[in-house]
Amino acid sequence: MPDLPTPKDAAEAALLAECQDTVLSYAALCAAGPEAAARLAAEAFAHGLREVRATGPATARPPSRLPRTALLLTAVRTTAAAWEDGGQGHALDPGLRQWLASARAARYTGPPPRRPLALRGLKDMQEPDAELLWLADVEVLPPPVVARRLGLDPATVSGELAQVRRLFRDRCRRGHLDAPPAPPCRGYARLLDAVTRSPAADVPDDLSRHLADCPDCAEAAACLSPHDDRLPAALAAGVLGWGGLAHLERRRRAAQARRAAGSPAPDGDRADGAPDGGHRPRLVRGGLLATAGLVSLLALTVTLVTSRGTTDDAGAPTGTAERGPAVVPQPSPPRADSRPTPEAAHASAAATAPVAERTPRKTDPDPAPQGTATPTAPTASAGEPTAPERAPAPDPGTPAPAACRVRYDLVNQWPDGFQATVSVTTTRALDSWQVAWAFPDGQRIGQMWDAGYAQTGAGATATAADHNASVPAGGSLSFGFIASWRGRNAPPDGFTLNGRECESG
């Protein structure tokens, strides 16, 4: 962890402990490497604490209504902008450097009415309400943990969260209607307001086309949507700007990892002396692994003992001094059907048919040894060994095992865009990787995390980042992206890993 600034009281110490994981996670997205991320997080903490102190109750300035966790995260973005202006841009992610020079970044420092709607709506709420919304929807913390942080009743926190979500939409609705829209958007402001008031309302075609072409109105549609599952993406993208959706995806993965480990709360949220919720599951998993190991050892012992008592094909007992060391059979890969393997079929035919009656397979790629110039081997009499034959060629009808298996998940979708993740499991160890696919409906990638990307027409390619280039055999790689769509958003197809076709599943 980076060297954090010295807190001046217990409240600041608790804030640093609770937020250090999420701040460092976002700093890692913004920086070019681990060392730069640690420095960026430390400077962001110092900047954020100064902002918290400047807007505290003891000062003359009105308190900032941006929640403290979001304030520290936006301090990462502010610090990164200062690095770019101060000649330290080489330590930042190249995508962030491009974004800092764009008109989208200028909105965060421009006139308040032109700033992102989610940012305005969140700052227009009371700080405890905004903190509750951010911790539950963006940090993906369980309700009991949120209640403990904010001093709320765990039995009623879910109901309060539902009220806060409605309040956020109301604040965004007011901000959307009060801010003067751009001339092309004036005819759609009221229509968008009416459509987003009902979950079952259909989006008119002309409004749908406008949302696909206007980022500001699409942003407003995400904030005003009556569907709760769209609020996290609207909050993260609107408040943080660059990397907001990638940060949200990382927080979701961290929450899933905690649940899998049996610990619903981050380390900073467990009270001193409280038992770790993952202790018992770890003991259970350890016991299961030990049991599985004993069963495997027993099965191996039985196999070895049984093999010493078997006989060979000639009827002689195995294990004699004349025989060489036994060859351990290798398991065959699983097959999609129940047909016997070509080797098994060939062995069966050898046991039931004379050699003279065997003919080469029509699919044999090299039929020369069975040509007419070569004499046919005589038929073996009973009990006499026959000359060894060349193994037949693999059956072309049996598909080879796929090199990878891919899973495509549509995480979120709004009128003009969507968020998706791709997970690929590989059967081979990789030192680097490249995943390619094709979009069927003209989707266009706008941002990707945990991978670099390129797109030409319908074809898209994701290339390994430095931190996830190596993948062990049987391991998985994953990345996420934001893309635009219009009319139809069918899943992509034709996934390949380093040029090899992948199965979907």
C-alpha positions as CSV (number, residue, x, y, z in Angstrom):
1,M,0.0,0.0,0.0
2,P,1.2,3.6,-0.6
3,D,2.4,5.8,2.3
4,L,-0.9,7.4,3.3
5,P,-1.0,10.9,4.8
6,T,-1.2,11.1,8.6
7,P,-4.8,11.4,9.8
8,K,-5.4,14.1,12.4
9,D,-8.2,12.2,14.2
10,A,-10.0,8.9,14.5
11,A,-12.5,9.9,11.8
12,E,-9.8,10.5,9.2
13,A,-8.1,7.3,10.2
14,A,-11.3,5.3,9.7
15,L,-11.8,7.0,6.3
16,L,-8.3,6.1,5.1
17,A,-8.8,2.5,6.3
18,E,-12.2,2.2,4.6
19,C,-11.2,3.8,1.3
20,Q,-7.6,2.7,0.6
21,D,-8.6,-0.4,-1.4
22,T,-11.0,1.4,-3.7
23,V,-8.7,4.4,-4.2
24,L,-5.7,2.2,-5.0
25,S,-7.9,0.1,-7.4
26,Y,-8.9,3.2,-9.4
27,A,-5.3,4.6,-9.3
28,A,-4.2,1.3,-10.9
29,L,-6.5,2.0,-13.8
30,C,-5.2,5.5,-14.2
31,A,-1.5,4.8,-13.9
32,A,1.0,3.2,-16.2
33,G,2.4,0.7,-13.6
34,P,2.2,-0.4,-10.0
35,E,4.7,2.0,-8.7
36,A,3.1,5.0,-10.4
37,A,-0.3,3.8,-9.1
38,A,1.0,3.7,-5.5
39,R,2.3,7.3,-5.8
40,L,-0.9,8.5,-7.5
41,A,-3.0,7.0,-4.7
42,A,-0.9,8.6,-2.0
43,E,-1.1,12.0,-3.6
44,A,-4.8,11.6,-4.2
45,F,-5.4,10.8,-0.5
46,A,-3.5,13.9,0.6
47,H,-5.4,16.0,-1.9
48,G,-8.7,14.4,-0.9
49,L,-8.1,14.9,2.8
50,R,-7.4,18.6,2.3
51,E,-10.7,18.9,0.5
52,V,-12.5,17.1,3.3
53,R,-11.0,19.4,5.9
54,A,-11.7,22.5,3.8
55,T,-15.4,21.6,3.7
56,G,-15.8,20.3,7.2
57,P,-18.3,21.7,9.7
58,A,-15.7,23.9,11.4
59,T,-15.1,25.9,8.2
60,A,-17.0,28.8,6.8
61,R,-17.5,27.0,3.5
62,P,-20.7,24.9,3.1
63,P,-20.0,21.2,3.3
64,S,-19.5,19.4,0.0
65,R,-22.3,17.0,-0.7
66,L,-20.2,14.8,-2.8
67,P,-19.8,11.6,-0.7
68,R,-16.3,11.2,0.9
69,T,-15.5,7.9,-1.0
70,A,-16.4,9.5,-4.3
71,L,-14.5,12.7,-3.4
72,L,-11.3,10.6,-2.8
73,L,-11.8,8.8,-6.1
74,T,-12.2,12.1,-8.0
75,A,-9.1,13.3,-6.3
76,V,-7.3,10.5,-8.2
77,R,-8.5,12.0,-11.5
78,T,-7.6,15.6,-10.4
79,T,-4.1,14.4,-9.3
80,A,-3.7,12.7,-12.7
81,A,-4.6,15.9,-14.5
82,A,-2.0,17.8,-12.4
83,W,0.6,15.2,-13.4
84,E,-0.2,15.7,-17.1
85,D,0.1,19.4,-16.7
86,G,3.3,19.1,-14.7
87,G,5.2,16.9,-17.2
88,Q,4.6,13.6,-15.5
89,G,2.1,12.3,-18.0
90,H,4.4,9.4,-19.0
91,A,3.4,7.8,-15.7
92,L,-0.3,7.7,-16.7
93,D,-2.3,5.3,-18.8
94,P,-2.2,6.4,-22.4
95,G,-5.9,6.2,-22.7
96,L,-6.3,8.6,-19.7
97,R,-3.9,11.0,-21.3
98,Q,-6.0,11.2,-24.4
99,W,-9.1,11.6,-22.4
100,L,-7.6,14.5,-20.3
101,A,-7.1,16.4,-23.6
102,S,-10.6,15.8,-24.8
103,A,-13.8,17.8,-24.5
104,R,-15.3,15.2,-22.2
105,A,-12.7,15.9,-19.6
106,A,-13.2,19.7,-19.9
107,R,-16.8,19.2,-18.7
108,Y,-15.6,18.4,-15.2
109,T,-13.9,21.8,-14.9
110,G,-16.3,23.9,-16.9
111,P,-19.5,25.7,-15.9
112,P,-21.6,23.7,-13.4
113,P,-24.7,23.5,-15.6
114,R,-22.6,21.7,-18.3
115,R,-21.0,19.2,-16.0
116,P,-22.2,15.5,-16.1
117,L,-25.7,15.1,-14.9
118,A,-24.9,12.3,-12.5
119,L,-22.2,14.5,-10.8
120,R,-24.7,17.3,-10.4
121,G,-27.4,15.0,-9.1
122,L,-25.2,13.4,-6.5
123,K,-23.9,16.7,-5.2
124,D,-27.4,18.0,-5.0
125,M,-28.3,15.4,-2.4
126,Q,-27.6,15.4,1.3
127,E,-24.2,13.9,2.0
128,P,-25.4,10.8,4.0
129,D,-27.9,10.0,1.3
130,A,-25.3,10.4,-1.4
131,E,-22.8,8.2,0.6
132,L,-25.4,5.5,1.0
133,L,-26.1,5.4,-2.8
134,W,-22.4,5.4,-3.7
135,L,-21.4,2.6,-1.2
136,A,-24.2,0.4,-2.2
137,D,-24.3,0.8,-6.0
138,V,-20.7,1.7,-7.0
139,E,-18.6,0.1,-4.2
140,V,-21.0,-2.9,-4.2
141,L,-20.9,-3.3,-0.4
142,P,-23.5,-5.5,1.4
143,P,-26.3,-3.7,3.2
144,P,-25.0,-4.7,6.7
145,V,-21.6,-3.2,5.9
146,V,-23.1,0.0,4.5
147,A,-25.3,0.3,7.7
148,R,-22.2,-0.1,9.9
149,R,-20.2,2.5,8.1
150,L,-23.1,5.1,8.2
151,G,-24.6,4.2,11.5
152,L,-27.9,3.0,10.1
153,D,-30.2,0.3,11.2
154,P,-29.4,-2.9,9.2
155,A,-33.0,-3.9,9.2
156,T,-34.1,-0.8,7.3
157,V,-31.1,0.1,5.2
158,S,-32.5,-1.6,2.1
159,G,-35.7,0.5,2.2
160,E,-33.7,3.6,2.7
161,L,-31.6,2.8,-0.3
162,A,-34.7,2.4,-2.5
163,Q,-35.8,5.9,-1.3
164,V,-32.4,7.4,-2.0
165,R,-32.4,6.0,-5.6
166,R,-35.7,7.7,-6.2
167,L,-34.3,10.9,-4.8
168,F,-31.3,10.7,-7.0
169,R,-33.5,10.4,-10.1
170,D,-35.6,13.3,-9.0
171,R,-32.5,15.5,-8.6
172,C,-31.2,14.4,-12.0
173,R,-34.6,15.1,-13.6
174,R,-34.6,18.6,-12.2
175,G,-31.1,19.2,-13.3
176,H,-31.8,17.9,-16.8
177,L,-34.8,20.1,-17.3
178,D,-33.3,23.2,-15.7
179,A,-30.0,23.2,-17.6
180,P,-30.4,24.8,-21.0
181,P,-30.1,22.0,-23.6
182,A,-28.2,22.3,-26.8
183,P,-30.4,23.4,-29.8
184,P,-30.6,19.8,-31.3
185,C,-31.7,18.5,-27.9
186,R,-34.5,20.9,-27.0
187,G,-37.2,18.9,-28.8
188,Y,-36.2,15.7,-26.9
189,A,-35.8,16.9,-23.3
190,R,-39.5,16.7,-22.5
191,L,-40.0,13.5,-24.4
192,L,-37.1,11.9,-22.6
193,D,-38.6,13.0,-19.3
194,A,-42.0,11.5,-20.1
195,V,-40.5,8.2,-21.4
196,T,-38.3,7.6,-18.3
197,R,-41.2,8.1,-15.8
198,S,-42.6,4.7,-16.6
199,P,-40.7,1.4,-16.7
200,A,-43.0,0.0,-19.3
201,A,-42.9,3.0,-21.7
202,D,-41.6,2.3,-25.2
203,V,-38.8,4.6,-26.6
204,P,-40.0,6.3,-29.8
205,D,-37.8,5.6,-32.8
206,D,-36.8,9.2,-33.3
207,L,-35.7,9.5,-29.6
208,S,-33.8,6.3,-29.9
209,R,-31.9,7.6,-32.9
210,H,-31.1,10.8,-31.1
211,L,-29.8,9.0,-28.0
212,A,-27.5,7.0,-30.3
213,D,-26.0,10.2,-31.6
214,C,-26.0,12.5,-28.6
215,P,-23.8,11.4,-25.6
216,D,-25.3,14.1,-23.3
217,C,-28.9,12.9,-23.8
218,A,-27.8,9.3,-23.5
219,E,-26.1,10.1,-20.2
220,A,-29.3,11.8,-19.0
221,A,-31.3,8.7,-20.1
222,A,-29.1,6.4,-18.0
223,C,-29.6,8.7,-14.9
224,L,-33.3,9.0,-15.3
225,S,-33.9,5.3,-16.1
226,P,-36.5,3.8,-13.7
227,H,-34.5,0.5,-13.7
228,D,-32.2,0.3,-10.6
229,D,-29.7,-1.9,-12.4
230,R,-28.7,1.0,-14.6
231,L,-27.9,3.5,-11.8
232,P,-24.4,2.1,-10.9
233,A,-23.1,2.5,-14.4
234,A,-24.6,6.0,-14.6
235,L,-23.0,7.0,-11.3
236,A,-19.6,5.6,-12.0
237,A,-19.3,7.0,-15.5
238,G,-20.8,10.4,-14.7
239,V,-18.9,11.1,-11.5
240,L,-15.5,9.6,-12.3
241,G,-15.4,10.1,-16.0
242,W,-12.5,8.1,-17.6
243,G,-12.3,4.6,-16.3
244,G,-15.6,4.9,-14.3
245,L,-17.2,1.8,-15.7
246,A,-13.9,-0.2,-15.4
247,H,-13.7,0.8,-11.8
248,L,-17.3,-0.4,-11.2
249,E,-16.5,-3.7,-12.8
250,R,-13.5,-4.2,-10.5
251,R,-15.6,-3.4,-7.5
252,R,-18.1,-6.0,-8.6
253,R,-15.3,-8.6,-9.0
254,A,-13.9,-7.7,-5.6
255,A,-17.4,-8.2,-4.1
256,Q,-17.7,-11.6,-5.8
257,A,-14.3,-12.7,-4.5
258,R,-15.3,-11.7,-0.9
259,R,-18.5,-13.7,-1.2
260,A,-16.6,-16.7,-2.6
261,A,-14.2,-16.5,0.4
262,G,-17.0,-16.3,2.9
263,S,-16.1,-12.7,3.9
264,P,-18.9,-10.2,3.0
265,A,-16.8,-7.2,4.1
266,P,-13.5,-5.7,3.1
267,D,-10.7,-6.0,5.7
268,G,-11.2,-2.4,6.8
269,D,-14.8,-3.1,7.6
270,R,-14.3,-6.0,10.0
271,A,-14.3,-5.0,13.6
272,D,-11.2,-5.8,15.7
273,G,-11.5,-9.3,17.1
274,A,-14.5,-10.2,14.9
275,P,-14.2,-13.7,13.4
276,D,-13.4,-13.8,9.7
277,G,-16.4,-15.1,7.9
278,G,-14.1,-17.0,5.5
279,H,-12.5,-19.1,8.3
280,R,-15.0,-21.9,8.4
281,P,-15.4,-22.1,4.6
282,R,-11.6,-22.3,4.3
283,L,-11.5,-25.2,6.9
284,V,-14.3,-27.0,5.0
285,R,-12.5,-26.5,1.6
286,G,-9.2,-27.7,3.2
287,G,-10.9,-30.8,4.5
288,L,-12.4,-31.6,1.2
289,L,-9.1,-31.2,-0.5
290,A,-7.4,-33.5,2.0
291,T,-10.2,-36.1,1.5
292,A,-9.9,-35.9,-2.3
293,G,-6.1,-36.4,-2.0
294,L,-6.6,-39.5,0.2
295,V,-9.1,-41.0,-2.2
296,S,-6.8,-40.4,-5.2
297,L,-3.9,-42.0,-3.3
298,L,-6.1,-45.0,-2.5
299,A,-7.2,-45.3,-6.1
300,L,-3.6,-45.2,-7.3
301,T,-2.6,-47.9,-4.9
302,V,-5.5,-50.2,-6.0
303,T,-4.5,-49.7,-9.6
304,L,-0.9,-50.6,-9.0
305,V,-1.8,-53.7,-7.0
306,T,-4.3,-54.8,-9.6
307,S,-1.9,-54.3,-12.5
308,R,0.6,-56.7,-10.8
309,G,-1.9,-59.5,-10.9
310,T,-3.1,-59.2,-14.5
311,T,-1.9,-61.2,-17.5
312,D,-0.7,-60.1,-20.9
313,D,-2.2,-61.0,-24.2
314,A,-0.2,-64.2,-24.5
315,G,-1.4,-65.5,-21.2
316,A,1.8,-65.0,-19.2
317,P,1.7,-63.2,-15.9
318,T,3.0,-59.6,-15.9
319,G,5.8,-58.3,-13.8
320,T,8.3,-61.0,-14.7
321,A,12.0,-60.3,-15.1
322,E,11.8,-60.7,-18.9
323,R,9.3,-57.8,-19.3
324,G,10.3,-54.2,-19.3
325,P,8.9,-51.5,-17.0
326,A,5.2,-51.0,-17.3
327,V,4.0,-47.9,-19.3
328,V,1.6,-45.8,-17.4
329,P,-1.4,-45.2,-19.7
330,Q,-2.3,-41.6,-20.4
331,P,-6.0,-40.6,-20.2
332,S,-7.6,-39.7,-23.5
333,P,-9.2,-36.3,-23.8
334,P,-13.0,-36.3,-23.5
335,R,-14.9,-36.6,-26.7
336,A,-18.2,-35.1,-27.7
337,D,-19.8,-38.4,-28.7
338,S,-19.7,-42.0,-27.5
339,R,-18.2,-43.6,-30.6
340,P,-15.0,-45.7,-30.1
341,T,-11.8,-44.0,-30.8
342,P,-10.0,-44.9,-34.2
343,E,-7.3,-46.7,-32.2
344,A,-9.9,-48.9,-30.4
345,A,-11.8,-49.6,-33.6
346,H,-8.6,-50.6,-35.3
347,A,-7.6,-52.9,-32.5
348,S,-11.0,-54.6,-32.6
349,A,-10.7,-55.1,-36.3
350,A,-7.2,-56.6,-35.9
351,A,-8.6,-59.2,-33.5
352,T,-11.4,-60.4,-35.7
353,A,-10.3,-60.0,-39.3
354,P,-7.3,-61.6,-41.2
355,V,-4.6,-59.3,-42.3
356,A,-5.2,-59.9,-46.0
357,E,-8.8,-58.7,-45.7
358,R,-7.8,-55.3,-44.2
359,T,-7.8,-52.4,-46.7
360,P,-6.4,-49.0,-46.2
361,R,-8.8,-46.3,-45.1
362,K,-9.9,-44.0,-47.9
363,T,-9.1,-41.0,-45.7
364,D,-5.5,-42.2,-45.2
365,P,-3.3,-39.2,-46.1
366,D,-0.3,-41.4,-47.1
367,P,-1.5,-44.5,-48.9
368,A,1.9,-45.3,-50.4
369,P,2.8,-48.3,-48.0
370,Q,-0.4,-50.0,-49.1
371,G,0.2,-49.5,-52.8
372,T,0.0,-52.4,-55.4
373,A,3.8,-52.6,-55.6
374,T,4.0,-53.7,-52.0
375,P,3.2,-57.5,-51.5
376,T,0.3,-58.3,-49.3
377,A,1.3,-59.8,-45.9
378,P,0.3,-63.5,-45.6
379,T,-2.6,-64.4,-43.4
380,A,-1.4,-65.3,-39.9
381,S,-2.3,-68.7,-38.6
382,A,-3.9,-69.1,-35.2
383,G,-1.5,-68.3,-32.4
384,E,1.1,-66.7,-34.6
385,P,1.9,-63.0,-34.3
386,T,1.3,-60.8,-37.2
387,A,3.6,-58.0,-38.5
388,P,2.9,-54.7,-36.9
389,E,0.7,-52.4,-39.0
390,R,0.8,-48.6,-39.2
391,A,-1.9,-46.9,-37.1
392,P,-4.8,-45.5,-39.2
393,A,-5.1,-41.8,-39.7
394,P,-7.5,-39.9,-37.3
395,D,-11.1,-39.9,-38.3
396,P,-11.8,-36.5,-39.9
397,G,-15.3,-36.7,-38.6
398,T,-14.1,-36.5,-35.0
399,P,-13.6,-32.8,-34.0
400,A,-10.4,-31.9,-32.2
401,P,-10.7,-30.5,-28.7
402,A,-11.1,-26.7,-28.7
403,A,-8.2,-24.7,-27.5
404,C,-10.4,-22.4,-25.4
405,R,-13.9,-21.8,-24.1
406,V,-15.3,-18.3,-24.1
407,R,-18.1,-16.7,-22.1
408,Y,-19.6,-13.4,-23.2
409,D,-21.8,-11.5,-20.6
410,L,-23.9,-8.4,-21.3
411,V,-23.5,-6.6,-18.0
412,N,-25.6,-3.5,-18.8
413,Q,-27.3,-1.8,-21.7
414,W,-28.8,1.6,-22.4
415,P,-30.4,3.2,-25.4
416,D,-27.1,3.9,-27.2
417,G,-24.5,1.7,-25.6
418,F,-23.7,-1.3,-23.5
419,Q,-21.2,-2.8,-21.2
420,A,-19.9,-6.4,-21.6
421,T,-17.3,-8.7,-20.3
422,V,-15.4,-11.6,-22.0
423,S,-13.9,-14.5,-20.1
424,V,-11.8,-17.1,-21.9
425,T,-10.5,-20.4,-20.4
426,T,-7.5,-21.8,-22.2
427,T,-6.3,-25.4,-22.3
428,R,-2.7,-24.3,-22.9
429,A,-0.3,-22.1,-20.9
430,L,0.1,-18.7,-22.5
431,D,2.9,-16.1,-22.3
432,S,0.7,-13.6,-24.2
433,W,-2.7,-13.7,-25.8
434,Q,-5.0,-12.1,-28.4
435,V,-8.7,-12.6,-28.5
436,A,-10.6,-11.8,-31.7
437,W,-14.3,-11.8,-32.6
438,A,-16.9,-10.2,-34.9
439,F,-19.8,-8.0,-34.1
440,P,-23.0,-8.9,-36.1
441,D,-24.8,-5.5,-35.8
442,G,-22.2,-2.8,-36.3
443,Q,-21.3,-2.3,-32.6
444,R,-18.3,0.0,-32.0
445,I,-16.0,-0.3,-29.0
446,G,-15.3,3.0,-27.2
447,Q,-13.3,1.8,-24.1
448,M,-11.7,-1.4,-22.9
449,W,-10.1,-2.4,-19.6
450,D,-7.6,-5.2,-18.7
451,A,-6.7,-5.3,-22.4
452,G,-5.7,-3.2,-25.4
453,Y,-8.1,-3.2,-28.4
454,A,-8.4,-2.5,-32.1
455,Q,-11.4,-2.6,-34.3
456,T,-11.8,-2.6,-38.1
457,G,-15.3,-2.9,-39.3
458,A,-17.1,-5.7,-37.6
459,G,-13.8,-7.4,-36.5
460,A,-12.5,-6.6,-33.0
461,T,-9.3,-7.7,-31.2
462,A,-8.3,-7.6,-27.5
463,T,-4.6,-7.8,-26.7
464,A,-3.1,-8.8,-23.3
465,A,-2.1,-6.1,-20.9
466,D,1.2,-6.3,-19.0
467,H,-0.4,-7.5,-15.8
468,N,-2.4,-10.4,-17.3
469,A,-0.4,-11.6,-20.2
470,S,0.6,-14.9,-18.6
471,V,-2.1,-17.5,-18.2
472,P,-1.5,-21.0,-16.9
473,A,-3.0,-24.1,-18.6
474,G,-6.6,-24.4,-17.5
475,G,-6.6,-20.8,-16.4
476,S,-8.8,-17.9,-17.5
477,L,-8.3,-14.4,-18.8
478,S,-11.0,-11.7,-18.8
479,F,-11.5,-8.1,-19.9
480,G,-14.4,-5.7,-20.3
481,F,-15.5,-3.0,-22.7
482,I,-18.0,-0.3,-23.4
483,A,-19.5,-0.1,-26.9
484,S,-22.2,1.6,-28.8
485,W,-25.1,0.0,-30.7
486,R,-28.1,0.9,-32.8
487,G,-31.2,-1.0,-33.7
488,R,-30.0,-4.4,-32.6
489,N,-27.4,-5.7,-30.2
490,A,-26.8,-9.4,-30.8
491,P,-23.9,-11.1,-29.1
492,P,-20.6,-11.3,-31.0
493,D,-19.4,-14.6,-32.5
494,G,-16.4,-16.2,-34.1
495,F,-14.2,-15.9,-31.0
496,T,-10.6,-17.0,-31.4
497,L,-7.6,-17.2,-29.0
498,N,-4.3,-16.6,-30.7
499,G,-5.9,-17.7,-33.9
500,R,-7.5,-20.9,-32.6
501,E,-11.3,-21.2,-32.6
502,C,-13.0,-21.1,-29.2
503,E,-16.1,-22.9,-28.0
504,S,-18.9,-20.9,-26.4
505,G,-20.1,-21.8,-23.0
